[in-house]
Structures are given as structure tokens and as C-alpha cells.
Amino acid sequence: MTSADGTRLQALLDEQIGYYRAIATEYERHALPFAGATELTAALDAFRPAGSVLELACGQGAWTTRLLRHATDVTAVDASPEMLAIARARTADDERVRFVQADLFGWRPDRRYDVVFFGFWLSHVPAERFPAFWSLVADCLEPEGRVFFVDDAYRTADKLIEGERSSTIRRRLLDGTAYRIVKVPHRPRDLERRLARIGRRIEVRPTSGPFYWGAGSRA
């Protein structure tokens, strides 16, 4: 990657953070109206994320509350202070939760965890940062640690501002304000193979809707 490419990518990632800061108060009004979401929560409950759990890109804390059903404690990281404020309120100041404001592309853990979880985040990791992100996940895990994630590959034609092959899309707030963000349309089987190529044993499974989930180990 040239320095110019790196500068453009960083500008896109900065804009993505700006989008999630701006959308915090209306985020739930943009939820995908598709079947399959309950399959994600059922899969997570079957996985049982016990012990110390790290949640990356926790957003408003919807998944944080479900993690707390199983976890001893949760460290939840997000770049948006607006999202974190909602997450804190949602968890009612549960003493088992520690919130950290940080850009995940520059953040490093101060300890290791039994489980790393991320919900609807992997598709926002650009291809150029994919291996580095999974190295971060490994650095966050205990030797016998586990990984679980959920996501979707849903993109509409009006959002594809640079064409079907591009991972850059446009999303709008309810007032029409537009932002560019990353949205990589991973296909479960292809994603599983890609993870295997970088040494990750992750099973990726689709749901009946546009969603998928993945579970596996640190290795």
C-alpha cells in the first residue's frame, strides 16, 4: 500500500467512526428487518461465552447485556463515546462491565480474555486490515481462548457508490446526511476458508436471513 492509499484508507475509517458517532441516537431505527436474528442469539447462548469476555465494537450494548448472562466480567470497547453512553445506561452500571473508548485499529489490550466477541463489526474491517485485526484478536485471548462473532453481508444497490466490487458504501442518517463506511460482503464459506489461510480455526455458519455467525479457537 502506498502512503497515498494509506491516507485515503485512514480518511475512510475516520469517516466510519464519524458515522457511528452521529447515528448513535437513531441506530435501532436502522435495524435490518429480516429473519435470522434470533438464530444469532441462540447460537451465542449455545456457545456460552463464560469467564472474562472482551467485546470489540460494542456499540449501544445490545450484545453486552446478552454476554452478561454467561460472563464473569465484560470489557467493552468502542470508538464512539455516544454509543458507549447508551451502552452504560443499558447495562445499568453493572459492576462487571468495563467500558473503554478506543479506535480498534490502534488499540491494544492490557490483559488477555477467555472469549473475544464482536457483533456486526468484521464486515467493517477493510481487507487491508483483515490479517492485522485477527492478530489483535489472538493477542487478546488466553491460550485456550475462544472467539464468537455475528455479522451480515447485506448491501443495497443505492449504497454501492463505487460499484459491486468495492467495499466502500454510503449510508445515510434519517436527516439525509451521508457517510462513507466499509462494508465487506463476506460469504460464510469463503470467510471460513480465508480464516483458515491465516491459521484461524473458525466455523462460519449462515442463518435463514442475511446474517451469519462464527465460532472457534485462538489457534
C-alpha positions as CSV (number, residue, x, y, z in Angstrom):
1,M,0.0,0.0,0.0
2,T,1.4,3.4,-0.9
3,S,1.3,6.3,1.5
4,A,-1.5,7.9,-0.5
5,D,-3.5,4.7,-0.3
6,G,-2.9,4.6,3.4
7,T,-4.0,8.2,3.8
8,R,-7.2,7.5,1.8
9,L,-8.0,4.4,3.9
10,Q,-7.5,6.3,7.2
11,A,-9.8,9.0,6.0
12,L,-12.5,6.4,5.2
13,L,-12.0,4.8,8.6
14,D,-12.2,8.2,10.3
15,E,-15.5,8.8,8.4
16,Q,-16.8,5.5,9.6
17,I,-16.2,6.4,13.2
18,G,-18.0,9.7,12.5
19,Y,-20.9,7.9,11.1
20,Y,-21.3,5.7,14.2
21,R,-21.0,8.7,16.5
22,A,-23.7,10.5,14.5
23,I,-26.1,7.6,14.3
24,A,-25.9,6.6,17.9
25,T,-29.3,8.0,18.9
26,E,-31.2,6.6,15.9
27,Y,-29.2,3.4,15.5
28,E,-32.0,1.0,16.3
29,R,-34.3,2.6,13.7
30,H,-31.9,1.3,11.0
31,A,-32.1,-2.4,12.1
32,L,-32.4,-4.9,9.2
33,P,-35.9,-6.2,9.0
34,F,-35.0,-9.8,8.2
35,A,-35.4,-13.2,9.7
36,G,-32.4,-14.9,11.2
37,A,-31.5,-12.6,14.1
38,T,-32.9,-14.9,16.7
39,E,-30.7,-17.6,15.3
40,L,-27.7,-15.5,16.2
41,T,-28.7,-15.1,19.8
42,A,-29.5,-18.8,20.0
43,A,-26.0,-19.7,18.6
44,L,-24.3,-17.3,21.1
45,D,-26.2,-18.8,24.0
46,A,-25.2,-22.3,22.9
47,F,-21.6,-21.1,22.7
48,R,-21.8,-19.9,26.3
49,P,-19.3,-17.1,26.5
50,A,-18.2,-17.7,30.0
51,G,-15.3,-16.3,32.0
52,S,-13.7,-12.9,31.2
53,V,-15.1,-11.6,27.9
54,L,-13.8,-8.9,25.6
55,E,-16.4,-7.3,23.3
56,L,-15.0,-5.3,20.4
57,A,-17.1,-2.6,18.8
58,C,-19.8,-2.9,21.5
59,G,-21.9,-0.1,20.1
60,Q,-25.1,0.5,22.2
61,G,-24.5,-2.5,24.3
62,A,-27.3,-4.7,23.0
63,W,-24.9,-7.7,22.8
64,T,-23.2,-6.7,26.1
65,T,-26.3,-7.4,28.0
66,R,-26.6,-10.9,26.5
67,L,-22.9,-11.6,27.2
68,L,-23.5,-10.8,30.8
69,R,-25.9,-13.7,31.1
70,H,-22.8,-16.0,30.8
71,A,-19.7,-13.9,31.5
72,T,-17.9,-13.3,34.8
73,D,-16.9,-9.9,33.5
74,V,-17.0,-8.0,30.2
75,T,-14.6,-5.4,28.8
76,A,-16.5,-3.5,26.1
77,V,-14.5,-1.3,23.6
78,D,-15.9,1.2,21.1
79,A,-14.6,4.3,19.3
80,S,-17.9,6.3,19.8
81,P,-18.4,8.0,23.2
82,E,-22.1,8.5,22.1
83,M,-22.5,4.7,21.7
84,L,-20.7,4.0,25.0
85,A,-23.0,6.4,26.9
86,I,-26.0,4.4,25.7
87,A,-24.3,1.1,26.5
88,R,-23.6,2.2,30.0
89,A,-27.2,3.2,30.6
90,R,-28.4,-0.1,29.0
91,T,-26.2,-2.2,31.4
92,A,-27.4,-0.1,34.4
93,D,-23.8,0.4,35.6
94,D,-23.3,-3.3,36.2
95,E,-20.1,-3.5,38.1
96,R,-19.0,-6.5,35.9
97,V,-18.6,-4.3,32.8
98,R,-15.7,-2.1,32.0
99,F,-16.1,0.3,29.1
100,V,-13.2,1.5,27.0
101,Q,-13.3,4.3,24.4
102,A,-10.7,3.5,21.7
103,D,-10.3,3.1,17.9
104,L,-9.8,-0.6,17.4
105,F,-7.3,-0.1,14.6
106,G,-4.9,1.5,17.1
107,W,-5.9,-0.1,20.4
108,R,-4.0,-2.9,22.2
109,P,-5.3,-5.0,25.1
110,D,-3.9,-4.6,28.7
111,R,-4.7,-8.2,29.5
112,R,-6.0,-11.5,27.9
113,Y,-9.5,-12.9,27.9
114,D,-11.3,-16.2,27.8
115,V,-13.6,-15.1,25.0
116,V,-13.5,-12.3,22.3
117,F,-16.8,-11.4,20.9
118,F,-17.7,-8.9,18.1
119,G,-21.2,-8.2,16.7
120,F,-21.6,-6.7,13.2
121,W,-18.0,-5.4,13.2
122,L,-16.0,-7.8,11.0
123,S,-17.6,-6.5,7.8
124,H,-16.4,-3.0,8.7
125,V,-12.8,-4.2,8.7
126,P,-11.2,-3.4,5.3
127,A,-9.3,-6.1,3.5
128,E,-6.0,-4.4,4.1
129,R,-6.5,-4.6,7.9
130,F,-8.0,-8.1,8.0
131,P,-4.8,-10.1,9.0
132,A,-3.8,-7.4,11.5
133,F,-7.2,-7.5,13.1
134,W,-7.1,-11.2,13.6
135,S,-3.6,-10.8,15.1
136,L,-5.2,-8.4,17.5
137,V,-7.9,-11.0,18.4
138,A,-5.2,-13.6,19.0
139,D,-3.3,-11.1,21.3
140,C,-6.4,-10.6,23.3
141,L,-7.0,-14.3,24.0
142,E,-5.8,-16.7,26.6
143,P,-4.0,-19.8,25.1
144,E,-7.3,-21.8,25.3
145,G,-9.4,-18.7,24.5
146,R,-12.4,-18.8,22.1
147,V,-13.9,-16.4,19.5
148,F,-17.5,-15.7,18.6
149,F,-18.9,-13.2,16.1
150,V,-22.0,-12.3,14.3
151,D,-22.5,-10.2,11.1
152,D,-24.3,-9.7,7.8
153,A,-23.5,-9.3,4.2
154,Y,-26.4,-7.0,3.3
155,R,-25.8,-4.2,0.9
156,T,-28.3,-2.4,-1.4
157,A,-27.6,-1.0,-4.9
158,D,-28.1,2.6,-3.8
159,K,-25.3,2.2,-1.3
160,L,-22.7,0.9,-3.7
161,I,-21.2,4.2,-4.6
162,E,-18.1,2.6,-6.1
163,G,-19.6,-0.5,-7.6
164,E,-20.3,-4.1,-6.5
165,R,-16.6,-4.9,-6.2
166,S,-15.8,-2.1,-3.8
167,S,-16.1,-2.5,0.0
168,T,-16.9,1.2,0.4
169,I,-20.6,2.0,0.6
170,R,-22.6,5.1,1.6
171,R,-25.1,5.2,4.4
172,R,-27.4,8.0,5.4
173,L,-28.8,9.3,8.7
174,L,-32.6,9.9,9.0
175,D,-31.9,13.6,8.1
176,G,-30.2,12.5,4.9
177,T,-26.6,13.2,6.0
178,A,-24.3,10.8,4.1
179,Y,-21.2,9.0,5.3
180,R,-18.9,6.5,3.6
181,I,-18.1,3.4,5.6
182,V,-16.5,0.0,4.9
183,K,-18.9,-2.9,4.3
184,V,-17.3,-6.2,3.2
185,P,-19.9,-8.7,2.0
186,H,-18.3,-11.8,3.4
187,R,-19.8,-15.1,2.3
188,P,-19.7,-17.7,5.2
189,R,-17.8,-20.5,3.3
190,D,-15.4,-18.0,1.7
191,L,-14.8,-16.3,5.0
192,E,-14.1,-19.7,6.7
193,R,-11.5,-20.5,4.1
194,R,-9.9,-17.1,4.4
195,L,-9.6,-17.5,8.1
196,A,-8.1,-21.0,7.7
197,R,-5.4,-19.5,5.4
198,I,-4.2,-17.2,8.2
199,G,-4.3,-20.0,10.8
200,R,-7.7,-19.5,12.4
201,R,-9.9,-22.4,13.2
202,I,-13.3,-20.7,12.9
203,E,-16.6,-22.3,11.8
204,V,-18.8,-19.8,10.0
205,R,-22.4,-20.6,9.5
206,P,-25.3,-18.8,7.7
207,T,-28.7,-18.2,9.2
208,S,-32.1,-18.2,7.3
209,G,-31.6,-14.4,6.7
210,P,-28.6,-12.3,5.5
211,F,-26.8,-12.9,8.8
212,Y,-24.0,-15.4,9.8
213,W,-22.1,-16.3,12.9
214,G,-18.6,-17.7,13.5
215,A,-17.1,-19.6,16.4
216,G,-13.7,-21.0,17.0
217,S,-10.4,-21.0,18.9
218,R,-7.4,-18.8,19.2
219,A,-5.1,-21.0,17.1
